[in-house]
């Protein structure tokens, strides 16, 4: 497992962008999208639309953490 962020490409509403995420966050982000039966880019676009003034990578990390906490307490 790499603790260093790795750059990953995404397409949000037709525009290419990239996010730098640690492997553990990227894998979990992909798992959540798969579990929802949702394309990764679609889930990223939803997070992007709701993120406010924080960066996309941070918003994805928070989303992944909240999902994990919800599953742990749910």
C-alpha positions in Angstrom: 0.0 0.0 0.0 1.3 3.4 -1.0 0.9 6.3 1.4 1.7 8.7 -1.3 -1.1 10.1 -3.4 -1.3 8.9 -7.0 -2.9 11.0 -9.8 -6.1 9.5 -11.3 -8.0 10.8 -14.2 -11.8 11.5 -14.1 -14.3 13.0 -16.5 -16.8 15.3 -14.8 -19.7 16.4 -17.1 -17.6 16.0 -20.2 -14.4 17.7 -18.8 -11.3 15.8 -18.0 -9.7 16.4 -14.6 -7.4 14.5 -12.2 -7.3 13.9 -8.5 -4.4 12.8 -6.3 -5.6 10.1 -3.9 -3.8 7.5 -1.7 -4.4 4.0 -2.9 -6.6 3.1 0.0 -9.0 6.0 -0.8 -9.0 5.2 -4.5 -9.8 1.5 -4.0 -12.6 2.3 -1.5 -14.0 5.0 -3.8 -14.1 2.5 -6.7 -15.7 -0.1 -4.3 -18.5 2.3 -3.3 -19.2 3.1 -7.0 -19.4 -0.6 -7.8 -21.6 -1.3 -4.8 -24.0 1.3 -6.0 -23.9 0.1 -9.6 -22.8 3.6 -10.5 -20.0 4.6 -12.9 -17.1 6.1 -11.1 -17.3 9.4 -13.1 -20.9 9.8 -12.2 -20.2 9.4 -8.5 -17.3 11.8 -8.7 -19.6 14.3 -10.5 -22.1 14.1 -7.6 -19.4 14.6 -5.0 -18.1 17.5 -7.1 -21.5 19.2 -7.3 -21.9 19.0 -3.5 -18.4 19.8 -2.4 -18.6 23.5 -1.8 -15.3 25.2 -1.5 -13.0 22.3 -0.7 -10.9 20.5 -3.3 -12.3 17.5 -5.1 -9.7 15.1 -3.7 -10.5 16.2 -0.2 -14.2 15.9 -0.9 -13.7 12.3 -2.1 -11.7 11.4 1.0 -14.5 12.8 3.3 -17.1 11.0 1.2 -15.2 7.7 1.6 -14.7 8.2 5.3 -18.4 9.0 5.9 -19.4 5.9 4.0 -17.1 3.8 6.1 -18.4 5.3 9.4 -22.0 4.9 8.3 -21.3 1.2 7.6 -19.5 0.7 10.9 -22.3 2.3 12.9 -25.2 1.3 10.7 
